[in-house]
Amino acid sequence: MNSPPWPKGKKLVHLDLKGAPPRIEYLHKLIDLFSQLGADGLLVEYEDMFPYEGELKLLQATAQPAYSRKEVLSMQEVAKCKGMEVIPLVQTFGHMEFVLKHRPMWALREVAHCVGTLNPHKEEGVRLVMEMLKQVVELHPGLNTLHIGADEVYILGEGEESKLWLASPGHTVEQLFLGHVTKVAKAIKETWPHMTVIMWDDMMRGMSQDTLKASGLVGLVQPMLWDYNPNLEVDKTVSLLEKYCSAGMSDLWAASSFKGSTNVYTNIPNTYRHLENHFQWLKVAASLSPGINLKGIAITGWQRYDHLSVLCELMPVALPSLAACLQTLIHGQLNAEAQNKVTERLGVSSVEVEEMGSASDGALLFPGRRLAELMVDINSLLNSEDIRFFENNMFVRGWFSPHHRQRKMVTPLITMQIHSQASTYVAMLQQKVEEVRVEMVHLYPDSTAQEWIEEHVRPVVAPLQRIIVEIEACVKEMVP
């Protein structure tokens, strides 16, 4: 069933900068491409890449320099020239790992072993959040909208101060959550009366309409309902949006995904998985009552599940997915017109990055195309059974088992064949990974290339190198 195109409202592309932050020149090219593909806004999650100053300077990244003030302003200027709105996302309750990991901030955690959740009882915590917001707002001239995060506030209520508070009659974890968010939202409105405040909705999903009405949040925030599942339940999602509307929050946002939501360590995205998610969101938008004012949709592209997890898919390999998702929203389906727009603009033969083909000379290249091709190539090699499960092959298990290695009693003829095959694979991977590294550092900091190689390549190469060394040691004991 075809759906109508996405209704009025913004189509924001989410830039998650807490991992693999693009070099500023590459970021400018990406913003230009987003605009060409149909986006009219950016949801920018800086985390430790924002140039915090003063007491907050310790929040800046150390693996690579944070963006400079000049670079943050230049990014906004590029977006503005394309008619795109920039909305910063600053976490203010959950997912504050990049703040609370620092020793001077440890006392502000809800519980010691949860690095992400802020203690809602400490005024110092609210002051910290407001200082972060103040610095971000000041570096975004003319800013009208802020996203304050507030998703996945894990183990809220388990801190000692929370337990005391919850022991009072009538006090609930729901009220604890709503109380902090309301306090932050009110402080924002007092400081910047014109500011629109968006927040993630997930902590409110189980709350009753009456609880939401009584929270004091109505009129202060616009919930953004996120669901990245290709099997998103349309009726359930519509009911949830209708509940928020009935509680008085009729200005609502949606959030889909074009990458970074399949698995925490996914390397190459599956475009059709993300398209299915958008097909479901189009059905939701077409089913809403007229009372709901759908302000727009954020097409999220997570770079990490959280500050301390591994890298998800890098932007170059996800651009065909983003292009296909944006065009699907614009056309209501991925029809021939939408598909042609994607393939012509990106110079690809398929919306699946693994099937996009190699760029011919003079073909219109999307920014990062060469890196995308190299990553698809090496990913295929890394996932080949011959390499990934080398230690399980018949010859290794039969003639170079742990027992053989321990006794250093082997058949040199066969083990040298194993050695030769492992050496060939290692040399092949080392050549490919060097090509990837050289291309990656043009677009990303050196630290990103190093992390990507450690995450995806080293776990595959290390066992092969270990076998090579162990065979050499064993053969020395057997051959004069």
C-alpha positions in Angstrom: 0.0 0.0 0.0 1.4 3.4 -1.0 1.2 6.2 1.5 0.9 10.0 0.9 4.2 11.8 1.1 5.4 13.0 4.5 3.1 15.9 5.6 4.4 19.4 6.2 7.1 19.9 8.8 10.9 19.6 8.9 13.0 16.7 7.6 16.0 16.8 9.9 19.2 14.8 9.3 20.7 13.8 12.6 24.5 14.3 12.9 25.8 12.2 15.8 29.3 13.6 16.5 30.1 11.5 19.6 32.1 9.1 17.3 33.9 9.5 14.0 33.4 13.3 13.8 34.0 14.4 10.2 36.7 16.8 9.4 35.1 20.2 8.9 35.6 20.3 5.1 33.9 16.9 4.8 31.1 18.1 7.0 30.4 21.0 4.8 30.2 18.7 1.7 27.8 16.4 3.6 25.5 19.3 4.6 25.4 20.4 0.9 24.5 16.8 -0.1 21.8 16.5 2.6 20.2 19.6 1.2 20.3 18.3 -2.3 18.6 15.1 -1.2 15.7 16.9 0.4 16.6 17.6 4.0 15.8 21.1 5.4 17.4 20.9 8.8 20.1 19.3 11.0 19.8 17.8 14.5 23.3 18.1 15.7 24.5 16.1 18.7 27.9 17.5 19.5 28.7 15.8 22.8 32.4 16.1 23.4 33.1 17.7 20.0 31.6 21.1 21.2 34.2 23.7 22.2 33.1 24.0 25.8 35.0 26.7 27.8 35.8 27.6 31.3 35.0 25.0 33.9 33.4 22.8 31.2 36.6 22.7 29.1 37.3 19.2 30.5 34.3 17.9 28.5 36.1 18.4 25.3 37.3 15.3 23.4 40.9 14.2 23.9 41.1 11.5 21.1 40.9 14.4 18.6 40.4 18.1 19.1 36.9 19.3 19.5 35.5 21.6 16.7 36.7 25.2 17.1 34.2 28.0 17.7 35.0 29.1 14.1 34.2 25.6 12.8 30.9 25.4 14.6 29.9 28.8 13.2 31.0 27.8 9.7 28.9 24.6 9.8 25.8 26.7 10.6 26.6 29.2 7.9 26.8 26.4 5.3 23.5 25.1 6.5 21.9 28.5 6.5 23.0 29.1 2.9 21.0 26.0 2.0 17.9 27.1 3.9 18.5 24.5 6.6 17.7 25.0 10.3 20.3 23.8 12.8 18.9 22.3 16.1 21.5 21.4 18.7 20.9 18.3 20.9 22.3 18.5 24.4 21.6 15.6 26.8 20.4 16.9 30.1 19.4 13.7 32.2 20.3 10.3 30.6 23.2 9.5 28.3 25.4 12.0 30.0 28.4 9.6 29.8 30.6 12.2 28.2 30.1 14.5 31.2 29.8 12.1 34.1 32.8 10.0 33.1 35.1 12.8 34.3 36.3 12.4 37.9 35.2 15.9 39.0 31.6 15.0 37.9 31.4 11.6 39.6 29.4 13.0 42.5 26.6 14.1 40.1 25.8 10.5 39.1 22.5 9.0 40.2 24.5 5.8 41.2 28.2 5.3 41.1 28.2 2.5 38.5 25.9 4.2 36.0 28.0 6.7 34.1 25.0 8.1 32.1 22.3 9.2 34.5 22.4 12.5 36.3 21.3 12.7 40.0 18.0 14.8 39.8 18.3 15.9 43.4 21.4 18.0 43.2 21.0 21.7 42.2 24.6 21.5 41.0 23.4 19.1 38.3 20.9 21.6 37.0 23.5 24.4 37.1 25.8 22.2 35.1 23.2 21.4 32.5 22.2 25.1 32.2 25.8 26.1 31.7 26.2 23.6 28.9 23.1 24.8 27.3 24.1 28.5 27.7 27.4 27.9 25.9 25.7 26.0 23.1 23.0 28.6 22.6 25.6 31.4 22.6 27.5 29.7 19.8 24.3 29.4 17.7 23.2 32.9 16.8 19.5 33.3 16.2 18.7 29.8 17.6 15.0 29.1 18.0 14.9 25.3 18.9 16.8 23.1 21.4 16.6 19.4 21.9 17.3 18.4 25.5 17.6 14.6 25.0 16.2 12.9 28.2 16.0 9.4 26.7 17.0 6.1 28.4 17.5 7.5 31.9 18.7 4.2 33.2 18.2 3.1 36.8 16.6 6.3 37.9 15.4 6.0 41.4 18.1 3.7 42.6 20.4 6.4 44.1 20.4 6.9 47.8 18.8 10.4 47.6 16.2 9.0 45.2 15.3 6.1 47.5 14.7 8.6 50.4 12.5 10.8 48.1 10.6 7.8 46.9 9.9 6.6 50.4 7.5 9.6 50.9 3.9 8.7 50.1 2.7 9.5 46.6 6.2 9.9 45.2 7.0 7.8 42.0 9.9 7.4 39.6 7.6 8.9 36.9 7.3 12.1 39.0 11.1 12.0 39.6 11.7 12.0 35.9 9.1 14.6 35.1 10.2 16.9 37.9 13.8 17.2 36.6 12.8 17.6 33.0 10.2 20.3 33.9 12.8 22.1 36.0 15.2 22.2 33.0 12.5 23.2 30.5 11.3 26.0 32.8 14.9 27.3 33.3 15.3 27.3 29.5 12.0 29.2 29.0 13.0 31.7 31.7 16.4 32.3 30.1 15.3 32.2 26.4 11.5 32.8 26.4 11.3 32.3 22.6 13.0 28.9 22.6 11.2 25.8 21.4 12.2 22.7 23.5 12.1 19.2 22.0 12.8 16.0 24.1 12.8 12.3 23.4 9.6 10.6 24.5 10.5 7.1 25.6 10.5 7.8 29.4 6.9 9.0 29.1 5.5 6.1 27.0 4.1 4.2 30.0 2.7 7.3 31.8 -1.0 7.9 31.9 -2.6 10.9 30.3 -3.4 12.4 33.7 0.2 12.0 34.9 1.4 13.9 31.9 -1.3 16.6 32.3 -0.3 17.2 35.9 3.4 17.2 35.2 3.8 20.9 34.3 5.5 19.8 31.0 2.5 20.7 28.9 3.3 23.8 26.9 7.0 23.6 27.7 8.2 20.7 25.5 7.5 19.0 22.2 8.0 15.2 22.5 9.9 13.4 19.7 8.7 9.8 19.4 11.6 7.6 18.2 11.2 4.1 16.7 13.8 2.7 14.4 12.2 -0.8 13.9 11.5 -1.9 10.4 8.4 -3.6 11.9 7.3 -0.5 13.8 3.7 -1.1 15.1 1.6 1.6 13.3 -1.5 1.4 15.5 0.5 1.4 18.8 2.5 4.4 17.6 -0.5 6.3 16.5 -2.2 5.6 19.9 0.9 6.9 21.7 1.0 10.1 19.7 -2.8 10.6 20.3 -2.2 10.1 24.0 0.4 12.9 24.1 -2.0 15.1 22.1 -4.9 14.4 24.5 -2.6 15.3 27.4 -2.1 18.7 25.9 1.1 18.2 23.9 -0.2 18.5 20.3 3.1 19.7 18.8 4.9 16.4 18.2 7.9 15.0 16.3 8.9 11.6 14.8 12.3 10.1 14.6 13.3 7.3 12.2 16.7 5.9 11.3 19.0 5.6 8.3 21.9 4.0 10.1 23.3 3.1 13.6 20.2 1.2 14.8 20.6 -2.4 13.5 23.3 -3.6 15.9 25.8 -1.8 18.2 28.8 -3.0 16.0 27.2 -2.9 12.5 29.7 -1.9 9.8 27.6 -1.7 6.6 23.9 -0.7 6.7 21.1 -2.5 5.0 19.1 0.2 3.2 15.9 -1.9 2.9 15.8 -2.4 6.6 15.8 1.4 7.1 13.3 2.0 4.2 10.9 -0.4 5.9 11.1 1.8 9.0 10.2 4.9 6.9 7.3 3.1 5.1 5.9 2.4 8.6 6.3 6.0 9.6 4.5 7.2 6.5 1.6 5.0 7.5 1.6 6.5 11.0 1.6 10.1 9.6 -1.3 9.3 7.3 -3.3 7.9 10.3 -3.1 10.8 12.7 -6.1 12.8 13.8 -6.2 16.5 12.6 -5.6 17.7 16.1 -1.9 16.5 16.0 0.5 19.1 14.7 3.4 16.9 13.3 6.3 19.3 13.4 8.6 17.1 11.5 10.8 14.0 11.5 14.4 13.5 12.5 16.2 10.9 10.4 18.7 9.6 12.9 22.1 8.3 12.1 23.7 7.0 15.3 27.5 6.8 15.3 27.5 5.1 18.7 24.7 3.6 20.8 26.3 5.6 23.6 29.5 7.6 24.3 31.3 4.5 25.5 30.2 1.9 22.9 31.9 1.0 19.7 31.5 2.8 16.3 28.4 2.0 14.2 28.4 2.5 10.4 30.4 5.5 9.1 28.6 8.1 7.1 30.0 7.3 3.6 28.6 3.8 3.6 25.2 5.1 4.9 24.6 7.9 2.3 22.7 5.6 -0.2 20.4 4.6 2.7 19.9 8.3 3.8 19.2 9.4 0.2 16.7 6.5 -0.3 15.0 7.3 3.1 14.7 11.0 2.3 13.3 10.4 -1.2 10.8 7.9 0.2 9.5 10.5 2.6 9.2 13.1 -0.2 7.4 10.7 -2.6 5.5 8.5 -0.1 7.2 5.4 -1.6 10.5 4.4 -3.3 9.0 4.7 -6.8 11.0 5.0 -10.0 11.2 8.8 -9.7 12.6 8.6 -6.1 15.0 5.8 -7.0 16.3 7.7 -10.0 16.9 10.8 -7.9 19.1 8.7 -5.6 21.0 6.8 -8.2 21.6 9.8 -10.4 22.7 12.2 -7.6 25.0 9.6 -6.0 26.2 7.9 -9.2 25.2 4.5 -7.9 23.4 1.5 -9.6 21.6 0.4 -6.4 20.4 2.0 -3.1 22.2 -0.8 -1.3 25.8 0.3 -0.7 27.1 -3.3 -1.2 25.5 -3.4 -4.6 26.2 0.2 -5.7 29.0 -0.7 -8.2 32.3 1.0 -8.7 32.4 4.6 -9.8 33.4 4.9 -13.4 35.8 7.7 -14.5 33.9 11.0 -14.5 30.9 9.6 -12.6 29.2 11.9 -10.2 30.8 11.0 -6.9 29.1 11.5 -3.5 31.5 12.8 -0.8 33.2 9.8 0.7 32.4 7.5 -2.3 35.9 6.0 -2.5 36.0 5.2 1.2 32.6 3.6 1.0 33.8 1.3 -1.8 36.9 0.3 0.1 34.9 -0.4 3.3 32.5 -2.6 1.4 35.4 -4.4 -0.2 37.3 -5.0 3.1 34.1 -5.9 4.9 33.4 -8.7 2.4 36.9 -10.0 3.1 36.7 -9.8 6.9 33.4 -11.7 6.8 34.5 -14.4 4.5 34.3 -17.8 6.3 37.8 -18.8 5.1 39.3 -15.9 7.0 37.0 -15.3 9.9 36.8 -19.0 10.8 40.3 -20.0 9.8 41.1 -21.8 13.0 38.0 -24.0 12.4 39.2 -25.3 9.0 40.0 -29.0 8.7 43.8 -28.6 8.5 44.2 -26.4 11.5 41.9 -28.5 13.6 43.4 -31.7 12.3 47.2 -30.9 12.3 47.6 -27.8 14.5 45.3 -28.2 17.4 45.9 -26.8 20.9 47.3 -30.2 21.8 49.8 -30.0 18.9 50.9 -26.5 19.9 51.4 -27.4 23.5 53.6 -30.4 22.7 55.3 -28.7 19.8 54.9 -32.0 17.9 53.5 -31.3 14.4 53.7 -32.4 10.8 55.9 -29.7 9.2 54.6 -30.3 5.6 51.0 -29.6 6.5 51.7 -26.8 9.1 53.8 -25.0 6.6 50.9 -25.0 4.2 48.7 -23.6 7.0 51.4 -21.0 7.6 51.5 -20.1 3.9 47.7 -19.7 3.7 47.5 -17.6 6.9 50.4 -15.4 5.7 48.6 -14.8 2.3 45.4 -13.7 4.2 47.3 -11.4 6.5 49.1 -9.7 3.6 45.9 -9.3 1.7 44.1 -7.7 4.7 47.1 -5.5 5.5 47.1 -4.1 2.0 43.3 -3.5 2.1 43.4 -1.9 5.5 46.1 0.5 4.5 44.0 1.7 1.6 41.1 2.2 3.9 43.2 4.1 6.5 44.8 6.4 3.9 41.3 7.3 2.5 39.7 7.5 5.9 42.1 10.1 7.4 41.2 12.5 4.5 37.6 12.6 5.9 38.0 11.8 9.6 40.6 12.3 12.4 43.5 9.8 12.7 41.9 8.5 15.9 38.8 7.4 14.0 40.8 5.4 11.5 42.7 3.8 14.4 39.6 2.9 16.3 37.8 1.5 13.2 40.8 -0.7 12.4 41.0 -1.9 16.1 37.3 -2.7 16.1 36.9 -4.4 12.8 40.2 -5.6 11.5 42.4 -6.5 14.5 40.1 -9.2 15.9 40.3 -11.0 12.5 44.0 -10.5 11.8 45.3 -11.2 15.3 44.4 -15.0 15.4 46.0 -15.4 11.9 49.2 -13.7 13.1 49.2 -15.8 16.3 49.0 -19.0 14.2 51.9 -17.9 12.0 54.1 -17.2 15.0 53.1 -20.5 16.7 53.8 -22.6 13.6 57.2 -21.0 13.2 58.0 -21.9 16.8 56.8 -25.5 16.4 58.6 -26.1 13.1 61.8 -25.0 14.6 61.5 -28.0 17.1 60.8 -30.4 14.2 63.1 -29.4 11.3 66.9 -29.3 11.5 
